[in-house]
Amino acid sequence: MSVYFYGCITLDGYLADKNHGLDWLHETGSAEDTGYDAFYQKMNVTIMGRRTYDEIAKLEDTASVYPTTENYVFTHSASLSQKGFVPVSEDAVEFVRGIHSEKNIWVVGGNTVLAPLLDADLVDHLIVQIAPVLLGEGIPLFAQKEALRRFHLDEIKRYGQFAELIYSRR
């Protein structure tokens, strides 16, 4: 099993604006301008928090967003409005540890799911795209507990105005 974070942040380190909005990202570029398709083909499972799911649920054709993966949402709700997404109420760390060892897991979205996985040393790869945008305030990507964690820079790619940094855990 490999656990990946793949996502885009602003130059000043924010994943979303202070209202959890992503307009800054949608106005900067699209997934077609990146290596998203090749990345997604390697994934078996997506996991996300409720706020990330709510943003996805606003899209016109939600079912086409993650059509070939098992998609789990950490939430207190017993059901979700969109097909193809399964609610999960257990701890993210225990949930990930319970996934079959041959599956690749993509942590989609924010730090409420990513932080505990980083704290438990379960994140194997960080693929971070940086958009040429400064927000000044917002939702930071990293919010884990204070502890030194080292990753190795494997590759740097450029997609239009985006820089992509690819790291793996040492």
C-alpha positions, 0 to 999 in steps of 0.5 A: 500500500502506498498513501499519496497526497496529490493536490495544489496549493498557493505560493503562500501554502494555502489549499483553499481560501478562508471560506474553503473556496477553490475559485483561485485554483479554477481561475488558474488552470485545469487538470488537463494542464497537469499529469493528473490523468496518469496519476489517477490511473494508478489510484485504487482508493480516494479518501477525503473529508466532508468539506472536500466532498461538499466542493466535489458535490457542487460539480455538474457531473459528480459521478465522473470525477472519480469513476474508477476508484473506491471513494470514501468520505470522513463524515458524521453523516450516515449517507451522502447525496452523491452516488459513488461516495461512501461515508466513513465515521471511523478514525482516518489512521485506523481506516487507512491501516485497514485497507488492503496492502496492494492498494494505492490511496489518494488523500484528496483535499485538506489537512483534516485527513492528511494531518493525522496520516502524517502524524502516524507516518502513513504518507508515502508520497507528496505530489504538490503543485504550486499555483502562482497565486497569493491568498494572504490567508486561507486553509493551510495544507499542512497542520500536523503535530510538530515533529520532524519528517523528512521527504526526498525530492524525486522530481520537479515538473512544470505544467504551464504556470504550475510547478509540481514537486514530487516527494517520497518518504525516506 
